[in-house]
């Protein structure tokens, strides 16, 4: 069951991803993070900025698509998509945090990564609570 609290948390997760992508863009993530450079080069070898924008605008758009057309209306596929985003943003939030700790310096995306580390546990709690209420 997709509760109103879960819908709201997912909406904030999509907003956090938008802010996170903006921070990564302003910090020029593709210049300092080899996997980002690799992905941007798949889109455009001559213009990494364009590649980064295409990937991140697509990711943010997909997040809001999931919210407006899958999660908010609570379609039958909502829960698997929510779990997908929980996993994705867990890796994102933890990855940026660990990277900054290891490098002992700010890395693009670090300022917004804690939003994922706050929202993901809330979403997991709501997902588990919904599961318990279905089992009862």
Residue pairs with C-beta under 8 A, 6 or more apart in sequence:
1 74
1 130
1 133
1 134
2 71
2 74
2 78
2 79
2 82
2 130
3 126
3 129
3 130
5 122
5 126
6 71
6 82
6 123
6 126
6 127
6 130
7 67
7 71
7 72
7 74
9 119
9 122
9 123
9 126
10 66
10 67
10 71
10 82
10 85
10 123
11 67
11 71
11 72
12 115
12 119
13 63
13 85
13 89
13 116
13 119
13 120
13 123
14 60
14 63
14 64
14 66
14 67
16 89
16 112
16 115
16 116
16 119
17 59
17 60
17 63
17 89
17 92
18 60
18 63
19 112
19 115
20 92
20 109
20 112
20 113
20 115
20 116
21 56
21 57
21 59
21 60
23 108
23 109
23 111
23 112
24 36
24 52
24 56
24 108
24 109
25 52
25 53
25 56
26 108
27 107
27 108
27 109
28 108
29 36
29 52
29 108
29 109
30 36
30 37
30 40
30 48
30 49
30 51
30 52
31 37
31 48
32 107
32 108
33 99
33 107
33 108
36 52
37 48
39 51
39 55
40 48
40 49
40 50
40 51
40 52
40 55
41 48
41 51
42 51
43 50
43 51
43 54
43 55
44 50
44 51
44 54
63 85
66 81
66 85
69 75
70 77
70 78
70 81
71 78
71 81
71 82
79 127
79 130
82 123
82 127
83 127
86 120
86 123
86 124
86 127
89 116
89 119
89 120
90 116
90 120
92 109
92 113
92 116
93 113
93 114
93 115
93 116
93 117
93 120
94 117
95 113
96 107
96 109
96 110
96 113
97 110
97 113
97 114
97 117
99 107
99 110
100 106
100 107
100 110
